[in-house]
Amino acid sequence: MNWIKKKALAIDIGNSRIKLLDDDIFSVYELQYDNWLKKLEKYILKDNDYKFIVISSVNQEAYSYLTKLLKEKSILFSNASDILEKSQIVNFSRVEGMGIDRRLGLIAAVGEFSPPLVTVDCGTAITINVLIEPNIALGGAIFPGLRTQAKSLEKFTSLLPFVEPVKPTSFYGTNTIEAIQIGIFSSVIGGIKEVITNLSRKKFKRQKPTVVVTGGDGPLIADNLSGFDVHFDPNLVLKGLQKLAKSVKIF
């Protein structure tokens, strides 16, 4: 069976949602609903052209349910971590402990954009990931995301409330809510710009890298990274999964 000619279905299992990318079709399943596995089974078996499936997961329980189903249906699948080392799309030999989502984002960006490039994943954490010629990953930076900062202020102080992060309308706040929003937003945007600016000056010989932004808070952050060549891609990790599946012949 030449599975490379089959469509590769990318599945990214998070703590609360499962995201799928089937060619250009994006789907989301909420894990809190009891019937998510049945819906996913119907989707996977919707035709007779069984796909090779590559899975990235941070949710072991949901991963176990899904892989049991795939084995019962004799559908080829693999965990992205198991095949990542066989892929030669990006050289990760200079980094240690880089999370699978960070690696997949870089894999997706390669080919779409030329190094030097930086991916910025904006979720629970902000991860900044760096790639140079010839497709070598250098590592990057990690710091708390917008909502993580907001929740931390609520948890570790007596009087400060949780504040939904938004783009501020002023440079200073006339009340506590506005002050928190300005502080959180400015720290994230400023932190990203600081890392990229230092890379440009000290590593890229003042060449500005292409910046590819993804993640739930990506649209808000991408719109405010002025001074850089910024692109937003909501499916960057899933596209990395697809590219990974197609790059390595396992069977």
C-alpha positions as CSV (number, residue, x, y, z in Angstrom):
1,M,0.0,0.0,0.0
2,N,1.5,3.3,-1.1
3,W,0.0,5.5,1.6
4,I,1.8,8.6,0.4
5,K,-0.7,8.8,-2.4
6,K,-3.5,8.8,0.2
7,K,-4.7,11.9,1.9
8,A,-3.0,12.6,5.3
9,L,-5.4,13.5,8.1
10,A,-3.8,15.6,10.8
11,I,-5.3,15.4,14.3
12,D,-4.2,17.6,17.2
13,I,-5.6,16.6,20.5
14,G,-5.7,19.3,23.2
15,N,-7.0,19.4,26.7
16,S,-10.5,20.5,25.7
17,R,-10.7,20.2,21.9
18,I,-9.6,18.0,19.0
19,K,-8.7,19.8,15.8
20,L,-8.5,18.1,12.4
21,L,-7.1,19.2,9.1
22,D,-8.0,17.1,6.1
23,D,-6.4,18.7,3.0
24,D,-7.9,22.2,3.4
25,I,-10.9,21.2,5.5
26,F,-10.6,22.3,9.1
27,S,-12.8,20.7,11.8
28,V,-13.1,21.0,15.6
29,Y,-14.6,18.6,18.2
30,E,-15.3,19.6,21.8
31,L,-14.0,16.9,24.1
32,Q,-16.5,17.7,26.9
33,Y,-19.4,16.2,24.8
34,D,-19.9,12.5,25.3
35,N,-20.4,11.7,21.6
36,W,-17.1,13.3,20.3
37,L,-15.6,9.9,19.5
38,K,-18.6,8.7,17.5
39,K,-18.6,12.0,15.5
40,L,-14.9,11.5,14.9
41,E,-15.4,7.9,13.8
42,K,-18.1,8.9,11.3
43,Y,-15.8,11.6,9.9
44,I,-12.8,9.2,9.5
45,L,-15.0,6.5,7.9
46,K,-16.9,8.8,5.6
47,D,-15.5,7.1,2.5
48,N,-13.5,4.0,1.6
49,D,-10.3,5.9,0.9
50,Y,-8.7,5.3,4.3
51,K,-6.3,8.0,5.2
52,F,-2.9,7.8,6.9
53,I,-3.4,9.7,10.2
54,V,-0.8,11.5,12.2
55,I,-1.6,12.5,15.7
56,S,-0.2,15.1,18.1
57,S,-1.6,15.0,21.6
58,V,-1.3,16.5,25.1
59,N,-4.4,14.5,26.3
60,Q,-3.5,10.9,27.1
61,E,-7.1,9.8,27.8
62,A,-8.5,11.1,24.6
63,Y,-5.5,9.8,22.7
64,S,-6.0,6.3,24.1
65,Y,-9.7,6.3,23.1
66,L,-8.9,7.5,19.6
67,T,-6.0,5.1,18.9
68,K,-8.1,2.1,20.2
69,L,-10.7,3.0,17.6
70,L,-8.2,3.3,14.8
71,K,-6.7,-0.1,15.6
72,E,-10.1,-1.7,15.6
73,K,-10.8,-0.2,12.2
74,S,-7.3,-1.1,10.9
75,I,-6.5,2.5,9.9
76,L,-2.9,3.4,9.7
77,F,-1.8,6.0,12.1
78,S,1.3,7.3,14.0
79,N,2.1,9.6,16.8
80,A,4.0,12.7,15.5
81,S,6.7,12.3,18.1
82,D,7.5,8.8,16.8
83,I,8.2,9.9,13.3
84,L,9.6,13.4,13.9
85,E,13.2,12.1,14.2
86,K,12.9,10.4,10.9
87,S,12.0,13.6,9.1
88,Q,14.7,15.9,7.7
89,I,12.5,18.9,7.0
90,V,14.1,20.8,10.0
91,N,17.3,20.1,11.9
92,F,16.5,20.1,15.6
93,S,20.0,18.9,16.7
94,R,20.9,22.2,18.4
95,V,17.9,22.2,20.8
96,E,16.7,20.1,23.7
97,G,13.2,19.6,25.0
98,M,11.4,21.7,22.4
99,G,7.7,20.8,22.5
100,I,6.0,19.0,19.7
101,D,3.8,22.0,18.8
102,R,6.8,24.3,18.6
103,R,8.5,21.9,16.2
104,L,5.5,21.3,14.1
105,G,5.0,25.1,13.6
106,L,8.5,25.4,12.3
107,I,8.0,22.4,10.0
108,A,4.9,24.0,8.6
109,A,6.6,27.4,8.0
110,V,9.5,25.9,6.1
111,G,8.8,26.1,2.4
112,E,6.2,28.7,2.8
113,F,8.7,31.3,4.0
114,S,12.5,31.6,3.7
115,P,14.8,31.7,6.8
116,P,15.5,33.6,8.9
117,L,12.0,33.1,10.2
118,V,10.3,33.1,13.6
119,T,7.1,31.4,14.6
120,V,5.0,32.8,17.5
121,D,2.4,30.5,19.1
122,C,0.0,32.5,21.2
123,G,-2.0,30.4,23.6
124,T,-1.6,29.5,27.3
125,A,2.0,30.3,26.8
126,I,3.7,32.5,24.2
127,T,6.4,30.4,22.4
128,I,8.8,32.1,20.1
129,N,10.7,29.7,17.8
130,V,13.7,30.5,15.5
131,L,14.8,29.0,12.3
132,I,17.9,29.9,10.2
133,E,19.5,28.5,7.0
134,P,19.7,25.7,6.1
135,N,16.5,25.0,8.1
136,I,18.2,24.8,11.5
137,A,16.1,25.4,14.6
138,L,17.9,27.5,17.2
139,G,15.4,27.4,20.0
140,G,13.5,30.4,21.2
141,A,11.7,31.9,24.2
142,I,8.7,31.0,26.3
143,F,6.6,33.3,28.6
144,P,3.0,33.4,29.9
145,G,0.3,34.2,27.5
146,L,-2.4,36.9,27.8
147,R,-4.9,34.8,29.8
148,T,-2.3,33.1,31.9
149,Q,-1.1,36.4,33.1
150,A,-4.6,37.5,33.8
151,K,-5.4,34.4,35.8
152,S,-2.1,34.7,37.7
153,L,-3.0,38.2,38.9
154,E,-6.4,37.0,40.1
155,K,-4.9,33.9,41.8
156,F,-1.9,35.4,43.5
157,T,-3.4,38.7,44.7
158,S,-6.2,39.5,47.2
159,L,-7.9,42.3,45.4
160,L,-7.2,42.1,41.7
161,P,-9.9,40.5,39.6
162,F,-9.6,38.3,36.4
163,V,-9.7,40.6,33.4
164,E,-10.4,39.4,29.9
165,P,-7.4,40.5,27.8
166,V,-8.2,43.0,25.0
167,K,-6.3,45.5,23.1
168,P,-6.2,48.7,25.2
169,T,-7.5,52.0,23.9
170,S,-5.0,54.1,25.9
171,F,-1.4,53.9,27.2
172,Y,-2.6,54.2,30.8
173,G,-5.6,53.1,32.8
174,T,-7.9,55.3,34.8
175,N,-9.2,52.3,36.7
176,T,-7.9,48.8,37.8
177,I,-9.5,46.9,34.9
178,E,-7.9,49.2,32.3
179,A,-4.5,49.2,34.1
180,I,-4.4,45.4,34.1
181,Q,-5.4,45.2,30.4
182,I,-2.7,47.7,29.4
183,G,-0.1,45.9,31.5
184,I,-0.8,42.4,30.2
185,F,-1.1,43.4,26.6
186,S,2.0,45.6,26.6
187,S,4.1,43.0,28.3
188,V,3.2,40.3,25.7
189,I,3.6,42.6,22.6
190,G,6.7,44.2,24.1
191,G,8.2,40.8,25.0
192,I,7.7,39.4,21.5
193,K,9.2,42.5,19.9
194,E,12.1,42.5,22.2
195,V,13.1,38.9,21.4
196,I,12.7,39.4,17.6
197,T,14.5,42.7,17.6
198,N,17.5,41.2,19.5
199,L,17.5,38.3,17.0
200,S,17.6,40.7,14.1
201,R,20.4,42.8,15.6
202,K,22.6,40.1,17.1
203,K,21.9,37.0,15.0
204,F,20.5,38.0,11.7
205,K,22.9,40.9,10.9
206,R,20.0,43.3,11.2
207,Q,17.9,41.4,8.7
208,K,14.3,41.3,9.9
209,P,13.0,37.7,10.0
210,T,9.6,36.7,8.6
211,V,7.2,36.3,11.6
212,V,4.5,33.6,11.4
213,V,1.9,33.9,14.2
214,T,-0.6,31.2,15.2
215,G,-2.7,30.2,18.3
216,G,-5.9,31.4,19.8
217,D,-4.7,34.9,20.6
218,G,-2.8,35.0,17.3
219,P,-5.1,37.5,15.5
220,L,-4.9,40.0,18.3
221,I,-1.2,39.8,18.6
222,A,-0.4,39.6,14.9
223,D,-2.3,42.8,14.3
224,N,-0.1,44.7,16.7
225,L,3.4,43.5,15.8
226,S,4.2,46.6,13.8
227,G,7.5,46.9,12.1
228,F,7.8,43.2,11.0
229,D,6.7,41.1,8.1
230,V,3.9,39.3,10.0
231,H,1.7,36.5,8.7
232,F,-1.1,34.8,10.6
233,D,-2.0,31.1,10.1
234,P,-4.5,29.5,12.5
235,N,-3.7,26.0,11.4
236,L,0.1,26.1,11.5
237,V,0.5,23.1,13.8
238,L,-1.9,21.0,11.8
239,K,-0.2,21.9,8.6
240,G,3.1,20.8,10.2
241,L,1.5,17.5,11.1
242,Q,0.4,17.0,7.5
243,K,3.8,17.9,6.1
244,L,5.4,15.5,8.6
245,A,3.1,12.6,7.6
246,K,4.0,13.1,3.9
247,S,7.7,13.5,4.4
248,V,8.5,10.1,5.9
249,K,7.7,6.7,4.4
250,I,7.0,4.4,7.3
251,F,5.0,1.6,5.8
